[in-house]
Amino acid sequence: MEVIRLNNHAGSSPFLWRADRKKGLERDIRKRDSKDRAVFRLVCLFSALAMIPLFLIIGELILKGYKHFSINLFTRTEPTSMDAMIAKSVGASIPGGILNGITGSLLTLLISIVIAVPLGILIGIFLADNPKRSYSSLVRSLSDLIQGIPSIVIGIIVYAWVVKPLHQYSALAGGVALAIMMLPLIIRSTEESLKMLPISLREAGTALGCSHMDVVLKILLPSALGGLFTGILLAVSRVLGETAPLLVTVLGSSVVNWDILKPVNAIPLLIWQFYNDPNLADLVWSSSLFLLIIVLGINLGAKNLSKKWKIS
């Protein structure tokens, strides 16, 4: 009754006061909705602007790279500058391809995976099991430091560690350089994937009488397989396009070579070589397009796997 008297004393009824309040709330909601729509449109606008360079790069590669996309690109080794010059003088396509680069990239990647994956997973397991130890903090700091080191510096270090003692450039040296670059990503993905697992998995394994090693190898790692595999794929895509460390480790080769102690070539190295030769410059676009397709496929595969095996 006091509310009614006060409202009547103010010259309005409680019904009018409630209607005014409802109108005020509706105005506030409309203002918030309009602000949300404006911010959403602004975000979409800047996202579209940020994607313009990406679409321009991909479009340029497709327009200029598809012309030399043929079976020869994947089945023949790199041509010589003289062969390319003769072919261009008569208006023919450049004879040759990047087979030696494909096989060299595959060989160095296999070596780096064999080195980096087991080591990175073991270090990630240690960090996940001992998160607060001072030694774990040191290992994390070193891992972050390695991730920030320029790739050419890693190549020079591997040159001193591997190339000089062996007295020759080799696929092994290139694989070691790429493995060092892959380690931080694999370590971090392993540690974070194991941290996301519920503690009940460890407790259940321990309650069943399993040793710590059995809990890790037979329960935790299979449960975190999606995150581990995604991290490995992202690490592979990270190093697949690296050129600088390979310049001082694998040197390059004009023939297909599967000997890990001999020089090999790689797709990024071939792109650099083609760029420095005016007669072979046209092959830069097709080689770059092929490398882009591989990296894009690996990244999309990693994203799909992360969604499929997401830990709830």
N, C-alpha and C positions, 0 to 999 in steps of 0.2 A: 504494500500500500504506500510505503514511503517512496518507492521508485515512481509509482504512478503519480503521487502528489508532486514530486520534484519535476517530473516531466511535464505535468500539467502546469506547474508553476512557471516552467520555461516556455510555455506556450505551445507545446507539442505533446502528442500522445506517444505511448511506448511503441505502438505499431509503426508510426512514422519514423521513430528513432531506429527501429530494427530495419526498416526499408532503406533508410539512409546508410546504415552500416553495411547492408547487403550490397548496395550500389557502390559503396567505397571499396569493398572487397573485390567486386567484379572489375572495377577500374584498375585496382592493383594487379589482378590476374592478367588483364589484357596488356598492361604495361610490361609485366614480366614475360608474357608470351611474345610480345613484339620485340623485346630485347633479345630473347632466346633466338628468335628467327633471324634477327639482324646479325648476331654473333655467328650463328650457324652459316649464314650466307657468306660472311666475311672469311670464315675458316675455309669454306669450299673454294672461295675465290683465290686465297693464297695457296691452297693445295694445288689448284689447277695451274697457277703461275709457277709453282715449284716443279710441276711435272712437265712443263713445256720443254726445258732443256733435255730431259730424258727422252721425250717423244722425238725431238729434233735429231738427237744422236742416233736413236734406233732407226728412224726414217732414213737418215743419211747412209747408214750402214746397209740397210736393205736395198736402197736404190742403187748404190754403187757396188755392193758386194754380190748380189745375185747373178750378175753378169758372168762371173768366173766360177759360179757354183756348178760343178759338174763332177762326174765320177773320177776324173783325173785328179781333182783336188785331193781326194782321199786315197788314191791308189798309186800316185807317183811322187817321187822325191822332188825337192826344190830344183828349179831350173837354174842354169847358169845365166849370167848377165848377157853373154853373147847370144845364147839361144833366144832369150827374151827380146833382144834388140832385132834379130833377124825376123822373128815372128811379127813384131810390131811394124817392121818396114814393109812387109807384104800384106798387112792387114789381118793376120791370123791371130787366134787367141794364144796366149802365152803357154807353151808346153811345160807341163810339170805341175806339182802340187805340194802338199805339206805332209806327206806320209812320214817322213823322218821326224818332223816336229810332233806329230800325233804319237808315234811310238816312244819318242824321247820323253814327252810329257807324261805318258802313261807309266813309263819305267820309273821316273823320278818320284811320281806320286805314290807308286806302290812302295818304294823304299821309305819315303817319308811316313806313310801310314803304318808300315811295319814297326818303325822306330817310335813314332809319336803316340799312337793309340794305346799300346799297353802301358807305356810310361806315364802318359797323361791320366789314364784311368786309375792307375795305382796311386799316383800323387793325389788325385781327386778323392779317392777313398780315404786316404790318410787325413786329408784336411776335413772331410765330413765327420770322421770319427773323433778327431781331436781339434775341435773348432777354437778352443780358448788357450791352447798351448802357445808359448812364445815362439817355438820353432815353426808352428803352423803359420803364425803371422809373418815370420820371415819368409817362408816359402811363398805365401800369397804376394808379398811385396816384390819378391824376385820375379814371380810370374807376371805381375803387372808391369814390371820394368822391362821384361823381355817383349811384351806386347807393344811397348812404346818405342823400342829401338828401331831405327830406320832399317829397312830391308837390306840396303847396300852395306851397312855396317855388319849385319849378320853374315852376309856373303864374304866380306873380308876376313871375318873371324874364322869362318869355315875354311877359307883359303889357307889360312895359317895352320889350322888344325888337321886338315885332311889333304888338301891339294899338295902342299909343300912336302909333307912326309911321304906321300905316294909318288911325288915327282911327276904328276900328270893330272890333268883335268879329268873328271869322271862323273858318271851318273850318281855314284855313291855320294860324292861331295854335294851335288845338287840336292839329293834326297835328304842329307843331313841338314842343309840350310833350310829347306822347306819344313822339315820336322820341327826345328827350333821355333819357327814361326807358327806352327800349328799347336804347339804345346799349351800356350795360355788359354786358348779357346776350349780345348778338350778338358783341361784341368778345371776350368770354371764351370763348364756344362756338367761335368761329372759331379762336382761338389754340390751344385745347386739342385741337380736332379735327386741326389741322395737325401739332401735336406728336406725336400718336399715330401718324401715318403713318410707315412704315419709311423709313430714310434711303436705302435702295436705290432708291426711286422717284426721288429727286432725282439720285442718281448715274447711274441709267439714262438719264434725260432729258438730263443734261449730256453723257454719253458719246455719245449720238446726235446731238450738235451743236445741241441746242435752247438758245435763249437763256433767261435766268432768267425773263423774263416768260412765255415759252411753257411752261416747266416748271410755273410756278405756275398759269397759267390753264387749261392743257390736260391736266395730269397731277394736280397736288395738289388743286385745288379739286374736280374731278369725283370724286376718290377720297374726299374728305372731305364729300361732298354730304349724306350722312345726318346727320352731326353739325351741319352748318350749318343744314339745314332744321329739325332738332329745336330748335336754339337760337332760330331765328326764331319758331317756333310757341310756344315757352315765353315769349318776349318779348311776343308778341301777347296771349297769355292773361294776362300780367302787367298789361298796360295796359288791357285791355278793360273792366275793372270800375272804373277810376279815375274819380272824380268831382271831387275838389278842383281839379286843374289845369284842368278844363274849365269850372268855375264862373267863372273869371276870364279865359277865352280865347274860348270859343265862345258863351257867354251863354245860348243856347237859342232855339228857334224852334218855333212851333206849326204850321208848314207844312213840307212836303217841299221841301228846297232843295239843289241840286247845285252851286251857285256857291261856290267855295272862298274867295271874298272876302266872303261874307255869313255872318251868324250861322246856326248849325245847332243841332240838339238831339242828344242821345245817350241811350242806354238808362239808364246810371247817373244822368244828370241828370233824366230823367223819373221815375225811382224817388224821387229826392230831392224833386222837385216834388209827386208824388203823396202822399208822406209828410206834406208840410206843408199839404195840403188835406184836411180831414176828409171831404169828399164824394168824393174820388178815392182814398182810402186803400185801398180794396179792390183797386185795380189794382197796388198795390205788390207783392202776392204773385205775381200772374201775370207781371209784368215781371221780378221777381227770379228766378222759376223759369225763365223763358226765358233769362235771362243765365247762370244756373247751368248749364243744359244746354249752352250754347255753350262756356263755359269748360271744363266737364268733358269735352266732346267734343274740344276742342283738346288738352287735357292727355293724354287717352288716345291720341289720334292721334300725339302727339309720342313717347309711351312706346313705342308699337308700331313707329314708324319707327326709334327708337333701337335696338330689338332686331333689326329686320330688316336695318338697314344698319350693324350694329356692326362696328367695325374690329377685325380679328383680329391 
